[in-house]
Amino acid sequence: MKAFTWLLLVVPSILSASSFSFSPQPASKKIATTATDLSKIPVVICPGFGNDAIDYLNPLDQGEEYGFVNALIKRGFNPDLITVLPLKRYEWIRVAGGLFDIPNFYTMTCTPEGLGYGWYIKRLRRTIEEVHQKSGGERCLLVGHSAGGWLARACLGDGSWNVEQLNSNDVEISEDNTTRAADRVRALITMGAVHKQPEKEFEATCVTRGALKYLNSEYPGAFLANEGISYVSVGGDAIVGKEKQQQKAAADDDVEKIGSEQVNTVYKDRGEGSASSVAYTSYAAVSGIGELTGDGVVPLEWTLLEGSKTIVLDGVLHSINEAGTTLPTDKWYGADAQVDRWLPEALKEAGIRVDGNKNDKQSNIFDSIQKMLSFED
């Protein structure tokens, strides 16, 4: 019951958990990763639990200029090569299909490709294949937000690229069983994803019902790094979780990690306490421990994937909205004001050398055009 309460609290912007057990990574020849032109590199964005593709294009109907996709375009990516996984919000009800995954759902032994999440993974693989062909054979940047982060890892799996699963009326795929995930994906960048399961004594509360535990057991950490896929995990350090009765006793060094006055007023009026107490509930559901720091939904430590390039962002929140509200924020990972805090490092890790002056100039021109249009309105 607690798990379902947590889901209602944080939609649209979350999910789930897992553990690390490390096994030898598959040995393979590493693919060269050097690139310089962002306009030729395709990007596939993997939405988080409860999110719709529109959230990354026109968040909360604020206008496309506020979207994560627009922020990438401003920095030199080709809009024709940026794809958000086609996904409607109502489709997440399909996760409930896991209830019929008997006995796995009830024994906490679900797998990522089971009834609960398999539909997402298959769609993501098809989308990656489509983008690969559209770009003329370029490897993509896979950007996974929230649950989209661990689901993207599951999509990469053991590195095999099963063409039988990808075949559809819309995609022509050569029957080449030597193709690997690393032939399609240059790097996986996760934002606010959960990469650990709850602490052992709380494992039974994991809302993935074992799917993430399986993922981390079979394909732990940066599993395909040896094959040429770069891994970057980005986590926010914005809100310290505190139970309601602990609010007044908060430490002085945590005073800035309590959320905005506006959102705290909303939570207070709804009887939920504050951003800190809401975060406490969410962190406890994810990790089993509420008194941690994180992005307001996922504890910081849980967002950092073992073996990846890790980037910690002070003050950055989990999603397009303040957790559990419809209040928009420019402090989330994909906001224009935050992207430059992690993207350059992520591109460097992916072996992409960018002409900073060129992209700064493109961004400035883009901003000038938008301002001119707003004046005309």
Summary of the structure (lengths in Angstrom):
residues: 377
radius of gyration: 20.2
end to end distance: 50.0
largest distance: 63.5
contacts: 1332
relative contact order: 0.17
helix: 44%
strand: 13%
